[in-house]
Amino acid sequence: MRLDPLLDEWVMMAAHRQHRAFRPAEENCPFCPSGRGRQAEISAASYTVASSESLSTLADPERADIRHPLVAAGLKTL
């Protein structure tokens, strides 16, 4: 966690996720619209925002740092 000085909000950072095991090739991107000879999973006319389940977790609740300022301030753990 770090405090974003522009938003003045606590945000989660996970640098290790940039090296995730599964990263599809650009031509197989599930979020890209149809084109270049490929059919998207959802047509662009069907949605404004698309999401998918994360295959790699951002944080492990078993490894939470209870000394974090948010916990010390009496807020619920993430």
Secondary structure, DSSP 8 states (H G I E B T S, - for coil): -EEETTTTEEE---GGGGG-S----GGG-TTS-SBTTB--SS-GGG-S------SS-S--GGG--TTSHHHHTT----
